[in-house]
Amino acid sequence: MAGVYFGFDNFKQLLDLTIGLAQRLDENRAESFTLLYCDFSKVEQSVIDASLKEILRNSDAIVNDKADYFFVLPYTDKYGAQIVKKMFSEFFAQDLHSHMVSYPIDGESAETLVLELRDGVSAQHQNDLRCLDSFNPY
């Protein structure tokens, strides 16, 4: 198994597409997908690559900006995303800075989800995630 990579410049479009699919397919408006952020700055790239192949499903999407990794996990609630994060931590044998938001509970647009994610990461880990500034509508 392995997730599918998307370029960071397509991140907003990926989220918009995922939201559109969730709106079309998920009538009960449950947690349709979770966006998981992980800071892999203390992990070698070869180890990251091996972990992605081992842990992620073919339906999971991967977007990264340097060591900041964002995973779009379809049909996964926060509990499921926490399991994925734990699997990464175990694979790397170290705790990771991470944060997650779920659609539609934490936001119903790509911009809202990303701003919630950025605010959470900033509050928990003092990481500003400047790479997400392009999502800010202001």
N, CA and C atoms as an extended XYZ file, in Angstrom:
414
Properties=species:S:1:pos:R:3:atomname:S:1:resname:S:1:resid:I:1 pbc="F F F"
N         0.823       -1.177        0.000 N   MET     1
C         0.000        0.000        0.000 CA  MET     1
C         0.871        1.246        0.000 C   MET     1
N         0.274        2.326       -0.412 N   ALA     2
C         0.950        3.617       -0.377 CA  ALA     2
C        -0.052        4.700       -0.717 C   ALA     2
N         0.148        5.849       -0.139 N   GLY     3
C        -0.700        6.980       -0.477 CA  GLY     3
C        -0.304        7.547       -1.827 C   GLY     3
N        -1.092        8.488       -2.296 N   VAL     4
C        -0.852        9.135       -3.584 CA  VAL     4
C        -0.360       10.555       -3.319 C   VAL     4
N         0.779       10.912       -3.921 N   TYR     5
C         1.362       12.242       -3.765 CA  TYR     5
C         0.657       13.256       -4.654 C   TYR     5
N         0.466       14.450       -4.109 N   PHE     6
C        -0.008       15.599       -4.872 CA  PHE     6
C         0.953       16.740       -4.603 C   PHE     6
N         1.181       17.569       -5.599 N   GLY     7
C         2.049       18.721       -5.417 CA  GLY     7
C         1.431       19.721       -4.464 C   GLY     7
N         2.263       20.403       -3.709 N   PHE     8
C         1.746       21.364       -2.737 CA  PHE     8
C         0.916       22.447       -3.413 C   PHE     8
N         1.276       22.794       -4.643 N   ASP     9
C         0.514       23.822       -5.357 CA  ASP     9
C        -0.902       23.356       -5.719 C   ASP     9
N        -1.187       22.066       -5.587 N   ASN    10
C        -2.529       21.528       -5.837 CA  ASN    10
C        -3.283       21.178       -4.551 C   ASN    10
N        -2.743       21.568       -3.416 N   PHE    11
C        -3.325       21.189       -2.128 CA  PHE    11
C        -4.765       21.691       -1.988 C   PHE    11
N        -5.002       22.967       -2.302 N   LYS    12
C        -6.354       23.517       -2.173 CA  LYS    12
C        -7.324       22.788       -3.099 C   LYS    12
N        -6.910       22.534       -4.323 N   GLN    13
C        -7.786       21.829       -5.262 CA  GLN    13
C        -8.079       20.412       -4.778 C   GLN    13
N        -7.085       19.753       -4.182 N   LEU    14
C        -7.288       18.411       -3.632 CA  LEU    14
C        -8.334       18.452       -2.518 C   LEU    14
N        -8.221       19.431       -1.633 N   LEU    15
C        -9.205       19.551       -0.551 CA  LEU    15
C       -10.595       19.877       -1.103 C   LEU    15
N       -10.653       20.779       -2.084 N   ASP    16
C       -11.945       21.104       -2.699 CA  ASP    16
C       -12.575       19.870       -3.346 C   ASP    16
N       -11.779       19.061       -4.026 N   LEU    17
C       -12.274       17.833       -4.650 CA  LEU    17
C       -12.764       16.852       -3.585 C   LEU    17
N       -11.995       16.676       -2.535 N   THR    18
C       -12.364       15.746       -1.469 CA  THR    18
C       -13.648       16.195       -0.783 C   THR    18
N       -13.795       17.496       -0.564 N   ILE    19
C       -15.023       18.030        0.021 CA  ILE    19
C       -16.199       17.787       -0.923 C   ILE    19
N       -15.997       18.027       -2.217 N   GLY    20
C       -17.052       17.793       -3.194 CA  GLY    20
C       -17.502       16.339       -3.219 C   GLY    20
N       -16.557       15.422       -3.154 N   LEU    21
C       -16.903       13.994       -3.120 CA  LEU    21
C       -17.645       13.646       -1.835 C   LEU    21
N       -17.199       14.202       -0.722 N   ALA    22
C       -17.870       13.929        0.550 CA  ALA    22
C       -19.301       14.447        0.527 C   ALA    22
N       -19.503       15.627       -0.037 N   GLN    23
C       -20.853       16.186       -0.110 CA  GLN    23
C       -21.762       15.330       -0.988 C   GLN    23
N       -21.212       14.785       -2.032 N   ARG    24
C       -22.012       13.966       -2.945 CA  ARG    24
C       -22.303       12.581       -2.377 C   ARG    24
N       -21.341       12.007       -1.662 N   LEU    25
C       -21.445       10.610       -1.247 CA  LEU    25
C       -21.843       10.390        0.202 C   LEU    25
N       -21.709       11.383        1.054 N   ASP    26
C       -21.942       11.179        2.481 CA  ASP    26
C       -23.161       11.971        2.930 C   ASP    26
N       -24.316       11.351        2.831 N   GLU    27
C       -25.560       12.036        3.139 CA  GLU    27
C       -25.734       12.336        4.622 C   GLU    27
N       -25.167       11.528        5.508 N   ASN    28
C       -25.382       11.752        6.940 CA  ASN    28
C       -24.420       12.780        7.534 C   ASN    28
N       -23.502       13.311        6.732 N   ARG    29
C       -22.580       14.378        7.124 CA  ARG    29
C       -21.722       13.989        8.328 C   ARG    29
N       -21.357       12.727        8.418 N   ALA    30
C       -20.444       12.272        9.465 CA  ALA    30
C       -19.041       12.795        9.137 C   ALA    30
N       -18.076       12.455        9.980 N   GLU    31
C       -16.695       12.854        9.680 CA  GLU    31
C       -16.276       12.147        8.405 C   GLU    31
N       -16.363       12.849        7.299 N   SER    32
C       -16.126       12.261        5.988 CA  SER    32
C       -14.648       12.036        5.693 C   SER    32
N       -13.812       12.941        6.182 N   PHE    33
C       -12.374       12.748        6.030 CA  PHE    33
C       -11.661       13.567        7.089 C   PHE    33
N       -10.433       13.182        7.339 N   THR    34
C        -9.612       13.922        8.290 CA  THR    34
C        -8.341       14.364        7.601 C   THR    34
N        -7.950       15.586        7.882 N   LEU    35
C        -6.698       16.153        7.399 CA  LEU    35
C        -5.719       16.068        8.560 C   LEU    35
N        -4.674       15.263        8.393 N   LEU    36
C        -3.669       15.031        9.430 CA  LEU    36
C        -2.376       15.724        9.048 C   LEU    36
N        -1.862       16.538        9.952 N   TYR    37
C        -0.560       17.181        9.776 CA  TYR    37
C         0.455       16.460       10.648 C   TYR    37
N         1.639       16.194       10.089 N   CYS    38
C         2.749       15.633       10.856 CA  CYS    38
C         4.029       16.376       10.496 C   CYS    38
N         4.818       16.674       11.510 N   ASP    39
C         6.124       17.294       11.339 CA  ASP    39
C         7.162       16.171       11.300 C   ASP    39
N         7.721       15.942       10.121 N   PHE    40
C         8.728       14.889        9.936 CA  PHE    40
C        10.145       15.462        9.878 C   PHE    40
N        10.367       16.636       10.473 N   SER    41
C        11.664       17.310       10.352 CA  SER    41
C        12.811       16.546       10.993 C   SER    41
N        12.523       15.639       11.907 N   LYS    42
C        13.588       14.893       12.578 CA  LYS    42
C        13.743       13.480       12.032 C   LYS    42
N        13.218       13.262       10.805 N   VAL    43
C        13.231       11.922       10.216 CA  VAL    43
C        13.905       11.977        8.849 C   VAL    43
N        14.746       10.989        8.564 N   GLU    44
C        15.404       10.909        7.253 CA  GLU    44
C        14.390       10.641        6.155 C   GLU    44
N        14.641       11.203        4.974 N   GLN    45
C        13.711       11.058        3.861 CA  GLN    45
C        13.493        9.595        3.474 C   GLN    45
N        14.531        8.793        3.493 N   SER    46
C        14.377        7.382        3.122 CA  SER    46
C        13.458        6.649        4.110 C   SER    46
N        13.528        7.023        5.375 N   VAL    47
C        12.658        6.421        6.385 CA  VAL    47
C        11.218        6.914        6.192 C   VAL    47
N        11.073        8.190        5.865 N   ILE    48
C         9.738        8.729        5.567 CA  ILE    48
C         9.121        7.955        4.407 C   ILE    48
N         9.868        7.810        3.322 N   ASP    49
C         9.357        7.110        2.138 CA  ASP    49
C         8.927        5.687        2.477 C   ASP    49
N         9.726        4.988        3.267 N   ALA    50
C         9.383        3.616        3.661 CA  ALA    50
C         8.109        3.594        4.503 C   ALA    50
N         7.963        4.565        5.390 N   SER    51
C         6.779        4.598        6.257 CA  SER    51
C         5.511        4.857        5.455 C   SER    51
N         5.600        5.732        4.476 N   LEU    52
C         4.422        6.049        3.663 CA  LEU    52
C         3.928        4.812        2.921 C   LEU    52
N         4.863        4.030        2.411 N   LYS    53
C         4.498        2.796        1.699 CA  LYS    53
C         3.884        1.771        2.643 C   LYS    53
N         4.364        1.735        3.854 N   GLU    54
C         3.926        0.736        4.832 CA  GLU    54
C         2.591        1.089        5.493 C   GLU    54
N         2.383        2.367        5.768 N   ILE    55
C         1.276        2.777        6.631 CA  ILE    55
C         0.033        3.237        5.868 C   ILE    55
N         0.218        3.985        4.799 N   LEU    56
C        -0.929        4.603        4.140 CA  LEU    56
C        -1.655        3.671        3.179 C   LEU    56
N        -2.940        3.974        2.960 N   ARG    57
C        -3.758        3.235        2.000 CA  ARG    57
C        -3.639        3.895        0.630 C   ARG    57
N        -4.006        3.160       -0.397 N   ASN    58
C        -3.984        3.709       -1.759 CA  ASN    58
C        -4.936        4.893       -1.916 C   ASN    58
N        -5.930        4.988       -1.074 N   SER    59
C        -6.908        6.073       -1.159 CA  SER    59
C        -6.472        7.328       -0.401 C   SER    59
N        -5.392        7.263        0.356 N   ASP    60
C        -4.914        8.406        1.125 CA  ASP    60
C        -4.066        9.316        0.241 C   ASP    60
N        -4.193       10.619        0.458 N   ALA    61
C        -3.422       11.597       -0.313 CA  ALA    61
C        -2.341       12.216        0.561 C   ALA    61
N        -1.207       12.486       -0.058 N   ILE    62
C        -0.041       13.053        0.623 CA  ILE    62
C         0.323       14.366       -0.054 C   ILE    62
N         0.499       15.403        0.752 N   VAL    63
C         0.992       16.685        0.266 CA  VAL    63
C         2.045       17.126        1.271 C   VAL    63
N         3.170       17.592        0.779 N   ASN    64
C         4.159       18.079        1.736 CA  ASN    64
C         4.846       19.335        1.234 C   ASN    64
N         5.308       20.106        2.199 N   ASP    65
C         6.171       21.251        1.969 CA  ASP    65
C         7.356       21.031        2.881 C   ASP    65
N         8.448       20.609        2.304 N   LYS    66
C         9.642       20.219        3.051 CA  LYS    66
C         9.273       19.136        4.056 C   LYS    66
N         9.460       19.370        5.344 N   ALA    67
C         9.192       18.342        6.366 CA  ALA    67
C         7.773       18.418        6.919 C   ALA    67
N         6.978       19.362        6.439 N   ASP    68
C         5.585       19.477        6.859 CA  ASP    68
C         4.737       18.608        5.933 C   ASP    68
N         4.188       17.530        6.494 N   TYR    69
C         3.392       16.571        5.712 CA  TYR    69
C         1.924       16.696        6.093 C   TYR    69
N         1.086       16.676        5.072 N   PHE    70
C        -0.355       16.757        5.236 CA  PHE    70
C        -0.959       15.528        4.563 C   PHE    70
N        -1.822       14.834        5.286 N   PHE    71
C        -2.444       13.620        4.776 CA  PHE    71
C        -3.957       13.815        4.746 C   PHE    71
N        -4.556       13.586        3.593 N   VAL    72
C        -6.003       13.597        3.465 CA  VAL    72
C        -6.437       12.138        3.546 C   VAL    72
N        -7.163       11.814        4.617 N   LEU    73
C        -7.536       10.437        4.925 CA  LEU    73
C        -9.049       10.273        4.753 C   LEU    73
N        -9.495        9.800        3.578 N   PRO    74
C       -10.932        9.665        3.331 CA  PRO    74
C       -11.577        8.624        4.237 C   PRO    74
N       -12.833        8.888        4.579 N   TYR    75
C       -13.620        7.990        5.439 CA  TYR    75
C       -12.861        7.622        6.708 C   TYR    75
N       -12.194        8.627        7.276 N   THR    76
C       -11.418        8.432        8.499 CA  THR    76
C       -11.774        9.543        9.474 C   THR    76
N       -12.203        9.164       10.668 N   ASP    77
C       -12.475       10.159       11.696 CA  ASP    77
C       -11.176       10.452       12.456 C   ASP    77
N       -11.278       11.316       13.466 N   LYS    78
C       -10.075       11.684       14.222 CA  LYS    78
C        -9.482       10.499       14.960 C   LYS    78
N       -10.317        9.602       15.418 N   TYR    79
C        -9.802        8.402       16.080 CA  TYR    79
C        -8.939        7.590       15.108 C   TYR    79
N        -9.423        7.400       13.904 N   GLY    80
C        -8.655        6.671       12.892 CA  GLY    80
C        -7.373        7.394       12.516 C   GLY    80
N        -7.445        8.719       12.414 N   ALA    81
C        -6.245        9.501       12.099 CA  ALA    81
C        -5.229        9.412       13.233 C   ALA    81
N        -5.716        9.336       14.464 N   GLN    82
C        -4.820        9.177       15.610 CA  GLN    82
C        -4.081        7.845       15.519 C   GLN    82
N        -4.740        6.825       15.034 N   ILE    83
C        -4.092        5.523       14.836 CA  ILE    83
C        -2.991        5.634       13.788 C   ILE    83
N        -3.260        6.357       12.696 N   VAL    84
C        -2.240        6.560       11.659 CA  VAL    84
C        -1.047        7.301       12.247 C   VAL    84
N        -1.303        8.348       13.013 N   LYS    85
C        -0.224        9.106       13.643 CA  LYS    85
C         0.595        8.207       14.568 C   LYS    85
N        -0.086        7.365       15.328 N   LYS    86
C         0.612        6.446       16.237 CA  LYS    86
C         1.482        5.465       15.445 C   LYS    86
N         0.979        5.004       14.309 N   MET    87
C         1.763        4.087       13.475 CA  MET    87
C         3.032        4.771       12.976 C   MET    87
N         2.930        6.060       12.582 N   PHE    88
C         4.129        6.802       12.183 CA  PHE    88
C         5.098        6.924       13.359 C   PHE    88
N         4.590        7.289       14.532 N   SER    89
C         5.447        7.437       15.715 CA  SER    89
C         6.174        6.138       16.039 C   SER    89
N         5.466        5.030       15.948 N   GLU    90
C         6.088        3.727       16.211 CA  GLU    90
C         7.111        3.382       15.134 C   GLU    90
N         6.781        3.663       13.875 N   PHE    91
C         7.706        3.382       12.777 CA  PHE    91
C         9.005        4.161       12.954 C   PHE    91
N         8.888        5.446       13.374 N   PHE    92
C        10.053        6.306       13.543 CA  PHE    92
C        10.682        6.172       14.933 C   PHE    92
N        10.025        5.468       15.840 N   ALA    93
C        10.474        5.307       17.229 CA  ALA    93
C        10.685        6.661       17.898 C   ALA    93
N         9.753        7.586       17.623 N   GLN    94
C         9.776        8.896       18.271 CA  GLN    94
C         8.393        9.529       18.161 C   GLN    94
N         8.099       10.384       19.127 N   ASP    95
C         6.831       11.093       19.086 CA  ASP    95
C         6.917       12.190       18.032 C   ASP    95
N         5.795       12.460       17.394 N   LEU    96
C         5.746       13.463       16.331 CA  LEU    96
C         4.831       14.605       16.719 C   LEU    96
N         5.193       15.802       16.277 N   HIS    97
C         4.248       16.903       16.364 CA  HIS    97
C         3.204       16.655       15.285 C   HIS    97
N         1.951       16.720       15.688 N   SER    98
C         0.875       16.489       14.728 CA  SER    98
C        -0.375       17.225       15.179 C   SER    98
N        -1.301       17.338       14.262 N   HIS    99
C        -2.604       17.924       14.552 CA  HIS    99
C        -3.547       17.441       13.465 C   HIS    99
N        -4.838       17.428       13.774 N   MET   100
C        -5.801       16.961       12.789 CA  MET   100
C        -7.096       17.745       12.874 C   MET   100
N        -7.747       17.867       11.728 N   VAL   101
C        -9.083       18.451       11.632 CA  VAL   101
C        -9.907       17.548       10.735 C   VAL   101
N       -11.212       17.514       11.003 N   SER   102
C       -12.097       16.655       10.223 CA  SER   102
C       -13.184       17.470        9.551 C   SER   102
N       -13.564       17.025        8.368 N   TYR   103
C       -14.670       17.608        7.629 CA  TYR   103
C       -15.918       16.799        7.927 C   TYR   103
N       -17.021       17.401        8.184 N   PRO   104
C       -17.357       18.833        8.248 CA  PRO   104
C       -17.327       19.409        9.661 C   PRO   104
N       -16.972       18.615       10.647 N   ILE   105
C       -17.043       19.049       12.041 CA  ILE   105
C       -16.187       20.284       12.316 C   ILE   105
N       -14.974       20.325       11.767 N   ASP   106
C       -14.063       21.434       12.033 CA  ASP   106
C       -14.100       22.520       10.967 C   ASP   106
N       -14.844       22.300        9.912 N   GLY   107
C       -14.967       23.282        8.842 CA  GLY   107
C       -15.562       22.658        7.603 C   GLY   107
N       -16.218       23.489        6.804 N   GLU   108
C       -16.883       22.985        5.608 CA  GLU   108
C       -16.267       23.508        4.318 C   GLU   108
N       -15.121       24.170        4.433 N   SER   109
C       -14.398       24.622        3.236 CA  SER   109
C       -12.917       24.332        3.427 C   SER   109
N       -12.205       24.284        2.312 N   ALA   110
C       -10.762       24.046        2.380 CA  ALA   110
C       -10.085       25.127        3.218 C   ALA   110
N       -10.495       26.364        3.014 N   GLU   111
C        -9.879       27.472        3.733 CA  GLU   111
C       -10.091       27.346        5.239 C   GLU   111
N       -11.325       27.038        5.648 N   THR   112
C       -11.629       26.913        7.068 CA  THR   112
C       -10.859       25.760        7.700 C   THR   112
N       -10.826       24.613        7.031 N   LEU   113
C       -10.098       23.462        7.570 CA  LEU   113
C        -8.618       23.781        7.743 C   LEU   113
N        -8.028       24.403        6.741 N   VAL   114
C        -6.595       24.696        6.804 CA  VAL   114
C        -6.296       25.751        7.866 C   VAL   114
N        -7.165       26.753        7.991 N   LEU   115
C        -6.950       27.758        9.033 CA  LEU   115
C        -7.092       27.143       10.422 C   LEU   115
N        -8.055       26.250       10.611 N   GLU   116
C        -8.206       25.536       11.883 CA  GLU   116
C        -6.969       24.686       12.172 C   GLU   116
N        -6.471       24.017       11.146 N   LEU   117
C        -5.273       23.196       11.298 CA  LEU   117
C        -4.079       24.062       11.674 C   LEU   117
N        -3.894       25.148       10.943 N   ARG   118
C        -2.761       26.043       11.195 CA  ARG   118
C        -2.830       26.629       12.609 C   ARG   118
N        -4.026       27.055       13.026 N   ASP   119
C        -4.169       27.615       14.376 CA  ASP   119
C        -3.869       26.568       15.444 C   ASP   119
N        -4.324       25.337       15.223 N   GLY   120
C        -4.064       24.261       16.173 CA  GLY   120
C        -2.591       23.920       16.280 C   GLY   120
N        -1.914       23.856       15.144 N   VAL   121
C        -0.475       23.556       15.138 CA  VAL   121
C         0.289       24.692       15.812 C   VAL   121
N        -0.106       25.917       15.543 N   SER   122
C         0.557       27.064       16.155 CA  SER   122
C         0.388       27.047       17.669 C   SER   122
N        -0.812       26.749       18.133 N   ALA   123
C        -1.076       26.735       19.575 CA  ALA   123
C        -0.371       25.568       20.266 C   ALA   123
N        -0.382       24.387       19.652 N   GLN   124
C         0.198       23.198       20.283 CA  GLN   124
C         1.710       23.122       20.167 C   GLN   124
N         2.233       23.513       19.016 N   HIS   125
C         3.643       23.233       18.726 CA  HIS   125
C         4.468       24.476       18.381 C   HIS   125
N         3.870       25.653       18.459 N   GLN   126
C         4.555       26.903       18.127 CA  GLN   126
C         5.185       26.856       16.731 C   GLN   126
N         4.514       26.204       15.811 N   ASN   127
C         4.950       26.144       14.415 CA  ASN   127
C         3.921       26.920       13.613 C   ASN   127
N         4.356       27.946       12.871 N   ASP   128
C         3.429       28.834       12.175 CA  ASP   128
C         2.878       28.273       10.862 C   ASP   128
N         3.508       27.257       10.306 N   LEU   129
C         3.080       26.687        9.019 CA  LEU   129
C         2.835       27.778        7.975 C   LEU   129
N         3.828       28.597        7.767 N   ARG   130
C         3.728       29.692        6.789 CA  ARG   130
C         3.401       29.182        5.381 C   ARG   130
N         3.700       27.913        5.125 N   CYS   131
C         3.406       27.347        3.805 CA  CYS   131
C         1.911       27.377        3.504 C   CYS   131
N         1.080       27.521        4.525 N   LEU   132
C        -0.373       27.540        4.340 CA  LEU   132
C        -0.938       28.945        4.168 C   LEU   132
N        -0.078       29.955        4.110 N   ASP   133
C        -0.547       31.330        3.985 CA  ASP   133
C        -1.402       31.544        2.738 C   ASP   133
N        -1.182       30.788        1.689 N   SER   134
C        -1.955       30.966        0.449 CA  SER   134
C        -3.428       30.629        0.632 C   SER   134
N        -3.791       29.914        1.706 N   PHE   135
C        -5.183       29.579        1.980 CA  PHE   135
C        -5.941       30.725        2.641 C   PHE   135
N        -5.206       31.670        3.206 N   ASN   136
C        -5.833       32.755        3.941 CA  ASN   136
C        -6.555       33.686        2.974 C   ASN   136
N        -7.877       33.827        3.107 N   PRO   137
C        -8.623       34.679        2.181 CA  PRO   137
C        -8.438       36.158        2.432 C   PRO   137
N        -7.745       36.555        3.496 N   TYR   138
C        -7.590       37.980        3.830 CA  TYR   138
C        -6.337       38.543        3.264 C   TYR   138
